Amino acid sequence: MSKGRKKSTPHETIRLSGRNVYTDKRKRTIYYDRLTKQGYLIHKQNENRMLFFQNRFVIILFAAILCAGTFLSWTQAVLAGVITAVLVEVYFRMSYLKKLEVAEDVDFERRVSSLQYIIDNKSRGKVIALAVLYLLFAVLIVLNAYIEQYSMGLNVLSGLLAVVGLYCSILHMVALSKMK
């Protein structure tokens, strides 16, 4: 290497992808908040919390169904789910995002799609396993609602979770078909 050149630092790859995940010109991962029209740099140490926040509504929906199936009525579970969603959203916007570094140069042409992330970063075996597990989840959540004779509200919530599971399964199947 010549004296005038800088050593390039390796870019940390993290597990974030999706609608609001982009990169900047230096290939750093950025979460773009469409509400505030602001980008935030996501470093490796923030990855797990951001994964939770990206999936917060699905997690809360799943928790609401579990609560309704065990010890709450479906109206209480929906109310608890809505209150939890509001509290998590307020915490996300008022506390978590405020701690992140603001990104100035979001490259909107470089969105990190979930499909491309799966193709580039996961092994064929893992993709097959996830496709099967998501499909089983979709079937079992509906089957559980039927066996437990859930009310109409819980059946709808279970159906929504089944749709999410089916979507994830199809996404992994498409990724598998595009892998080399």
C-alpha positions in Angstrom: 0.0 0.0 0.0 1.3 3.5 -0.8 1.8 6.1 1.9 -1.0 8.4 0.7 -3.8 5.9 0.8 -6.0 5.3 3.8 -6.7 1.8 5.0 -10.4 1.1 4.4 -12.2 -0.1 7.5 -14.5 -3.1 6.9 -18.2 -2.3 6.9 -20.1 -4.1 9.7 -23.0 -6.1 8.3 -26.0 -6.1 10.5 -29.3 -8.0 10.3 -31.6 -5.1 9.4 -33.5 -4.8 6.2 -36.9 -3.7 5.0 -39.0 -0.8 4.0 -37.3 1.9 6.0 -33.7 0.6 5.9 -31.2 2.3 3.6 -27.5 2.9 3.3 -25.5 6.1 3.0 -22.6 6.8 0.6 -20.2 5.1 3.1 -22.4 2.0 3.2 -23.5 2.5 6.7 -27.0 1.2 7.7 -29.6 3.9 8.2 -33.2 3.7 9.5 -35.3 6.3 7.8 -38.3 7.6 9.8 -41.0 8.6 7.3 -43.0 10.5 10.0 -40.2 12.9 10.9 -38.4 12.6 7.5 -35.1 11.9 9.3 -32.5 9.2 8.9 -30.7 7.6 11.9 -27.4 5.6 11.8 -27.8 2.1 13.1 -24.6 0.7 14.6 -24.0 -3.0 15.5 -24.7 -2.3 19.2 -28.2 -0.9 18.3 -29.1 -3.8 16.1 -31.1 -6.0 18.5 -33.3 -3.1 19.8 -34.0 -1.9 16.3 -35.0 -5.4 15.2 -37.5 -5.4 18.1 -38.8 -1.9 17.1 -39.1 -2.9 13.4 -41.3 -5.9 14.5 -43.1 -4.2 17.4 -46.6 -4.4 16.0 -46.4 -8.1 15.1 -44.9 -8.9 18.5 -47.7 -6.9 20.3 -50.3 -8.6 18.2 -48.9 -12.0 19.1 -48.8 -11.1 22.8 -52.5 -9.8 22.6 -53.6 -13.1 21.1 -51.8 -15.1 23.8 -53.3 -12.9 26.5 -56.8 -13.3 25.1 -56.4 -17.0 24.8 -55.3 -17.4 28.3 -56.6 -14.9 30.8 -58.2 -11.9 29.2 -61.3 -11.5 27.1 -60.7 -10.5 23.5 -61.8 -6.9 24.1 -59.4 -6.6 27.1 -56.6 -8.1 25.0 -57.3 -5.6 22.1 -57.3 -2.8 24.6 -54.1 -4.0 26.2 -52.5 -4.4 22.8 -53.5 -0.9 21.7 -52.2 0.6 24.9 -49.0 -1.3 24.7 -48.5 -0.3 21.0 -49.0 3.4 21.9 -46.5 3.1 24.8 -43.9 1.3 22.7 -44.4 3.9 19.9 -44.0 6.8 22.3 -40.8 5.2 23.8 -39.5 4.5 20.3 -40.0 8.1 19.1 -39.2 10.0 22.3 -36.4 8.0 23.7 -34.8 5.5 21.4 -34.6 7.5 18.2 -33.2 10.5 20.1 -30.2 8.5 21.2 -29.2 7.6 17.6 -26.9 9.6 15.5 -28.7 11.6 12.8 -27.7 10.7 9.2 -27.4 13.5 6.7 -26.8 11.6 3.4 -29.5 8.9 3.0 -29.2 7.3 -0.4 -32.8 6.4 -1.3 -31.7 4.4 -4.3 -29.9 2.0 -1.9 -32.7 0.4 0.0 -31.9 -2.8 1.8 -34.7 -5.1 0.7 -35.6 -8.1 2.9 -35.4 -10.4 -0.1 -31.9 -9.3 -1.1 -30.7 -9.4 2.4 -31.9 -13.1 2.7 -30.2 -14.0 -0.6 -26.9 -12.4 0.3 -26.6 -13.3 4.0 -28.3 -16.6 4.8 -27.4 -20.2 3.9 -29.8 -22.3 1.8 -30.4 -24.6 4.8 -31.4 -21.7 7.0 -33.7 -20.3 4.3 -35.4 -23.6 3.9 -35.8 -24.1 7.6 -37.3 -20.6 8.0 -39.7 -21.0 5.1 -41.0 -24.2 6.6 -41.2 -22.8 10.1 -43.1 -19.7 9.0 -45.5 -21.8 7.1 -46.0 -24.1 10.1 -46.6 -21.0 12.3 -49.3 -19.7 9.9 -51.1 -23.1 9.9 -50.7 -23.7 13.7 -51.9 -20.2 14.7 -55.1 -20.7 12.8 -55.5 -24.3 13.9 -55.0 -23.2 17.5 -57.8 -20.6 17.1 -60.1 -23.2 15.7 -59.4 -25.8 18.4 -59.7 -23.3 21.2 -62.9 -21.9 19.7 -61.7 -18.4 19.9 -64.2 -15.5 19.5 -64.5 -13.7 16.2 -62.0 -11.0 17.4 -59.3 -13.5 18.3 -59.9 -15.4 15.1 -59.3 -12.2 13.1 -56.1 -11.5 15.1 -54.9 -15.0 14.6 -55.7 -14.7 10.9 -53.6 -11.5 10.7 -50.7 -13.3 12.3 -51.1 -16.2 9.9 -50.9 -13.8 7.0 -47.7 -12.4 8.4 -46.3 -16.0 8.7 -47.4 -16.9 5.2 -45.8 -13.7 3.8 -42.5 -14.5 5.5 -42.7 -18.1 4.3 -43.3 -17.0 0.7 -40.5 -14.4 1.0 -38.0 -17.1 2.0 -39.2 -19.5 -0.7 -38.7 -16.7 -3.3 -35.3 -16.0 -1.9 -34.5 -19.7 -2.1 -35.5 -19.9 -5.7 -33.2 -16.9 -6.5 -30.1 -18.3 -4.6 -27.3 -19.6 -6.7 
